Amino acid sequence: MTSKPFKFRRGVRQGCILSPILFNIYGEYIMRRTCENWEGGITVGGVKITNLRYADDTTLLAANESEMVALLDRMERISEEMGLSVNRSKTKVMVVDRSGKLELTGALDLETVDNFVYLGSIISNDGSCEKEVRRRIGMAKSAMAQLDKVWKDRNISVKTKTKLVRTLVFSIFSYGAETWSLKAADRRRIDAFEMWCWRKMLRIPWTAFRTNVSILKELKISSRLSSECLRRILKYFGHIARKDGGNLERLIVTGKVDGKRPRGRSPIRWSDQIRAALNSTMYDALHNAEDRNRWRNIIRAKVMKQGGHDPQH
């Protein structure tokens, strides 16, 4: 049914399908003008990256504080010309500086943090995913506890309960798992959380003399949760590898960041776990991932070979 004509002077009505389209047009125009003739940013694989954005969640990248001040002022000025403003109370500054040589003067006048939530995931300045894994485990445990009546219900079969755990609990935990850089300690933490879920579902107290192996056999669990995380990481890598060479995702994964690496052991990178899981070079991994069927078979073989990380398994 067609509505009656109406006039508007500014903005659109709530729920109008034009709203996100117009906002994206505004956002794209603002960032294009902001980055026009801008020489700053972070160099990855010979390409300058100045920003990452999704809708109104915008991340600016700069090599130093003065560069960030100039870029932010530029974006704020152009935004105000378009009738938009930057919410400074929600704007944070995160410094990534392992060498500890970068000093802030406070010119930005913004809160400095070690991590922040971006698109539902925690981004840390040390590149670690430990905080995000712990956070996701906490959220999933809360969901598991809210379904306690379901786990106590004897009229629901164990098979159905297992499917509910995978659908309603593990899906909360594994949000964004494709982007995680998992260390051995993180994998052990994930497996411990998985066993906590299975024991809670089966109403098995910790005082009971039941090994993890016996519980997994009872439930016929062939693939551990940590292995499923690895599967998702490898599948996402294959998705990136099949894109053209100029794609931003592929550039970040394969390109090198300009600068001198500080002393000490470097933190694990996302691509490092790909090489470790496949026991091959990045070039071979990219070549193999170009063929979907071949890559699918490689993932199946590597994940099955890896199994779980529980010492009792």
C-alpha positions as CSV (number, residue, x, y, z in Angstrom):
1,M,0.0,0.0,0.0
2,T,1.4,3.4,-1.0
3,S,1.5,6.1,1.7
4,K,0.5,9.7,1.2
5,P,3.2,12.1,-0.1
6,F,5.2,13.9,2.7
7,K,7.9,16.6,2.7
8,F,11.1,16.6,4.7
9,R,13.6,19.4,5.1
10,R,16.4,17.6,6.9
11,G,17.2,13.9,7.4
12,V,14.9,11.0,6.7
13,R,12.2,9.2,8.7
14,Q,13.3,6.5,11.2
15,G,13.5,3.1,9.5
16,C,13.8,4.6,6.0
17,I,15.8,2.3,3.7
18,L,17.6,5.4,2.3
19,S,19.2,6.1,5.7
20,P,22.1,3.6,5.6
21,I,22.7,4.4,1.9
22,L,22.9,8.1,2.5
23,F,25.1,7.7,5.5
24,N,27.6,5.5,3.6
25,I,27.7,8.1,0.8
26,Y,28.4,10.8,3.4
27,G,31.1,8.7,5.2
28,E,32.8,7.7,1.9
29,Y,32.9,11.3,0.7
30,I,34.3,12.6,4.1
31,M,37.1,10.0,4.1
32,R,38.0,10.6,0.5
33,R,38.4,14.3,1.1
34,T,40.2,13.6,4.4
35,C,42.8,11.3,2.7
36,E,43.1,13.4,-0.5
37,N,46.8,14.3,-1.0
38,W,47.6,12.8,2.4
39,E,51.0,11.2,2.6
40,G,50.8,9.8,6.1
41,G,49.7,6.4,7.4
42,I,51.2,2.9,7.9
43,T,53.0,1.3,5.0
44,V,52.2,-2.4,4.5
45,G,53.7,-4.2,1.4
46,G,54.5,-0.8,-0.1
47,V,50.9,0.5,0.2
48,K,49.9,3.3,2.6
49,I,46.9,2.5,4.8
50,T,45.4,5.5,6.6
51,N,42.0,4.1,7.9
52,L,39.8,1.1,8.4
53,R,36.1,1.7,8.6
54,Y,32.7,-0.1,8.8
55,A,29.6,2.2,8.8
56,D,30.3,4.8,11.5
57,D,33.1,2.7,13.2
58,T,36.2,4.4,11.8
59,T,39.8,3.7,12.8
60,L,42.5,6.1,11.7
61,L,46.1,5.0,11.4
62,A,49.2,7.2,11.7
63,A,52.9,6.7,12.2
64,N,53.2,9.2,15.1
65,E,51.3,11.6,17.3
66,S,51.7,14.7,15.2
67,E,50.5,12.9,12.2
68,M,47.4,11.6,14.0
69,V,46.6,15.1,15.3
70,A,46.7,16.5,11.8
71,L,44.6,13.6,10.3
72,L,42.0,13.8,13.1
73,D,41.7,17.6,12.8
74,R,41.3,17.2,9.0
75,M,38.5,14.7,9.4
76,E,36.7,16.7,12.0
77,R,36.8,19.8,9.9
78,I,35.4,18.1,6.8
79,S,32.8,16.3,8.9
80,E,31.5,19.5,10.3
81,E,31.2,20.9,6.8
82,M,28.8,18.0,6.0
83,G,26.8,18.5,9.2
84,L,28.4,15.6,11.1
85,S,30.6,15.6,14.2
86,V,33.0,13.2,15.9
87,N,32.0,12.0,19.3
88,R,35.2,12.6,21.2
89,S,33.9,10.9,24.4
90,K,33.7,7.6,22.4
91,T,37.0,8.2,20.5
92,K,40.1,6.4,22.0
93,V,43.8,6.4,21.2
94,M,45.8,3.1,21.1
95,V,49.5,3.2,20.8
96,V,51.3,0.1,19.2
97,D,54.9,0.5,20.2
98,R,56.8,-2.5,21.3
99,S,60.1,-0.7,21.5
100,G,58.7,1.9,23.9
101,K,60.3,4.8,22.1
102,L,57.1,6.7,21.2
103,E,56.2,9.4,23.7
104,L,52.8,11.2,23.7
105,T,52.5,14.9,24.5
106,G,48.8,14.9,25.0
107,A,48.1,17.0,21.9
108,L,45.2,14.6,20.9
109,D,43.3,15.3,24.2
110,L,41.8,11.8,24.0
111,E,41.8,8.8,26.4
112,T,44.7,6.4,25.7
113,V,43.8,2.7,26.1
114,D,45.7,-0.6,25.7
115,N,42.7,-2.2,23.9
116,F,39.3,-1.3,22.6
117,V,36.2,-3.1,21.2
118,Y,35.9,-2.8,17.4
119,L,33.1,-4.5,15.6
120,G,32.4,-6.7,18.6
121,S,36.0,-7.9,19.2
122,I,38.8,-6.7,21.4
123,I,41.8,-5.2,19.6
124,S,44.9,-5.1,21.8
125,N,48.1,-3.1,21.3
126,D,50.2,-6.2,21.8
127,G,48.5,-8.2,19.1
128,S,47.4,-10.9,21.6
129,C,44.0,-12.5,21.4
130,E,44.0,-13.7,25.0
131,K,41.7,-11.0,26.3
132,E,39.2,-11.6,23.5
133,V,39.3,-15.4,24.1
134,R,38.7,-14.9,27.8
135,R,35.9,-12.4,27.1
136,R,34.2,-14.8,24.7
137,I,34.5,-17.7,27.1
138,G,32.8,-15.5,29.8
139,M,30.0,-14.6,27.5
140,A,29.5,-18.3,26.4
141,K,29.5,-19.5,30.0
142,S,26.8,-17.0,30.9
143,A,24.7,-18.3,28.0
144,M,25.3,-21.8,29.2
145,A,24.2,-21.0,32.7
146,Q,21.0,-19.3,31.5
147,L,20.0,-22.6,29.8
148,D,20.3,-24.6,33.1
149,K,16.7,-25.7,33.0
150,V,17.3,-27.3,29.6
151,W,20.3,-29.3,30.8
152,K,18.2,-30.5,33.8
153,D,15.3,-31.6,31.7
154,R,15.4,-35.4,31.4
155,N,12.8,-35.4,28.6
156,I,15.4,-33.9,26.2
157,S,17.8,-36.4,24.7
158,V,21.6,-36.0,25.1
159,K,21.9,-35.8,21.3
160,T,19.5,-32.8,21.2
161,K,21.3,-31.1,24.1
162,T,24.6,-31.5,22.3
163,K,23.2,-29.7,19.3
164,L,21.9,-27.0,21.5
165,V,25.3,-26.4,23.0
166,R,26.9,-26.1,19.6
167,T,24.2,-23.8,18.3
168,L,23.4,-21.6,21.3
169,V,26.7,-21.6,23.2
170,F,29.7,-22.3,20.9
171,S,28.3,-19.9,18.3
172,I,28.6,-17.1,20.9
173,F,32.2,-18.1,21.8
174,S,33.4,-18.5,18.2
175,Y,32.3,-15.1,17.0
176,G,35.3,-13.6,15.1
177,A,37.4,-16.7,15.7
178,E,38.6,-16.5,12.1
179,T,40.8,-13.5,13.0
180,W,42.4,-14.9,16.2
181,S,46.1,-15.6,16.6
182,L,46.0,-18.5,19.0
183,K,48.9,-19.5,21.2
184,A,49.2,-22.9,22.9
185,A,47.9,-21.5,26.1
186,D,44.8,-20.1,24.3
187,R,44.1,-23.5,22.8
188,R,44.3,-25.2,26.2
189,R,42.0,-22.6,27.6
190,I,39.5,-23.2,24.8
191,D,39.6,-27.0,25.4
192,A,39.1,-26.5,29.1
193,F,36.0,-24.4,28.4
194,E,34.6,-27.0,26.0
195,M,34.9,-29.7,28.7
196,W,33.3,-27.4,31.2
197,C,30.3,-27.2,28.9
198,W,30.0,-30.9,28.3
199,R,30.3,-31.7,32.0
200,K,27.6,-29.0,32.8
201,M,25.3,-30.4,30.1
202,L,25.7,-34.0,31.4
203,R,25.3,-32.8,35.0
204,I,28.7,-34.4,35.9
205,P,30.2,-32.8,39.1
206,W,34.0,-32.1,39.2
207,T,34.3,-34.6,42.1
208,A,33.2,-37.5,39.9
209,F,35.9,-39.7,38.6
210,R,35.3,-39.1,34.9
211,T,38.1,-38.4,32.5
212,N,37.7,-36.1,29.6
213,V,38.3,-38.9,27.2
214,S,35.3,-40.9,28.5
215,I,33.0,-37.9,28.2
216,L,34.1,-37.2,24.6
217,K,33.6,-40.9,23.7
218,E,30.1,-40.8,25.3
219,L,29.1,-37.8,23.3
220,K,30.9,-39.1,20.2
221,I,32.9,-35.8,19.8
222,S,35.4,-36.3,17.0
223,S,36.5,-32.7,16.6
224,R,37.5,-30.4,19.5
225,L,36.4,-26.8,19.8
226,S,40.0,-25.5,19.4
227,S,40.3,-27.6,16.2
228,E,37.0,-26.0,14.9
229,C,38.6,-22.6,15.5
230,L,41.6,-23.6,13.4
231,R,39.3,-24.9,10.7
232,R,37.6,-21.5,10.6
233,I,41.0,-19.7,10.4
234,L,42.2,-21.9,7.5
235,K,38.9,-21.5,5.7
236,Y,39.1,-17.7,6.0
237,F,42.7,-17.8,4.8
238,G,41.5,-19.7,1.7
239,H,38.9,-17.0,1.2
240,I,41.6,-14.3,1.3
241,A,44.0,-16.2,-0.9
242,R,41.5,-16.5,-3.7
243,K,41.2,-12.7,-4.0
244,D,43.2,-10.6,-6.3
245,G,46.6,-9.4,-5.3
246,G,45.5,-5.8,-4.8
247,N,42.9,-6.7,-2.1
248,L,43.4,-5.1,1.3
249,E,42.9,-8.3,3.3
250,R,45.5,-10.2,1.2
251,L,47.9,-7.3,1.3
252,I,47.8,-7.2,5.2
253,V,48.3,-11.0,5.5
254,T,51.1,-11.3,2.9
255,G,52.7,-7.8,3.1
256,K,55.5,-6.6,5.4
257,V,55.2,-3.6,7.7
258,D,57.8,-1.0,7.2
259,G,60.1,-0.3,10.1
260,K,62.8,-2.0,12.2
261,R,61.7,-4.9,14.5
262,P,62.7,-4.4,18.2
263,R,64.8,-6.8,20.1
264,G,63.2,-9.9,21.6
265,R,60.9,-12.6,20.4
266,S,58.2,-11.3,18.0
267,P,54.6,-12.0,19.0
268,I,52.8,-14.6,17.0
269,R,51.2,-13.3,13.9
270,W,48.0,-14.5,12.3
271,S,49.9,-15.9,9.3
272,D,52.3,-17.7,11.6
273,Q,49.7,-20.2,12.7
274,I,48.8,-20.9,9.1
275,R,52.4,-21.9,8.4
276,A,52.6,-23.9,11.6
277,A,49.4,-25.8,10.9
278,L,50.4,-26.6,7.3
279,N,54.1,-27.0,8.0
280,S,54.8,-25.1,4.8
281,T,55.7,-21.6,3.5
282,M,53.2,-18.8,2.9
283,Y,53.8,-19.1,-0.8
284,D,52.8,-22.7,-0.9
285,A,49.8,-22.1,1.3
286,L,48.6,-19.3,-1.0
287,H,49.1,-21.5,-4.1
288,N,47.2,-24.5,-2.5
289,A,44.4,-22.3,-1.3
290,E,43.6,-21.1,-4.9
291,D,42.1,-24.5,-5.6
292,R,38.9,-24.8,-3.5
293,N,38.7,-28.6,-3.6
294,R,42.4,-29.1,-2.8
295,W,42.2,-26.6,0.0
296,R,39.2,-28.2,1.5
297,N,40.9,-31.6,1.5
298,I,44.0,-30.0,3.1
299,I,41.9,-28.4,5.9
300,R,40.1,-31.7,6.6
301,A,43.4,-33.6,6.8
302,K,45.2,-31.1,9.0
303,V,42.4,-30.5,11.4
304,M,41.7,-34.2,11.8
305,K,45.5,-34.8,12.4
306,Q,45.7,-32.1,15.0
307,G,42.7,-33.4,17.0
308,G,42.4,-31.8,20.4
309,H,44.9,-30.1,22.7
310,D,43.7,-31.6,25.9
311,P,46.5,-33.6,27.6
312,Q,44.0,-36.4,28.4
313,H,43.0,-36.8,24.8
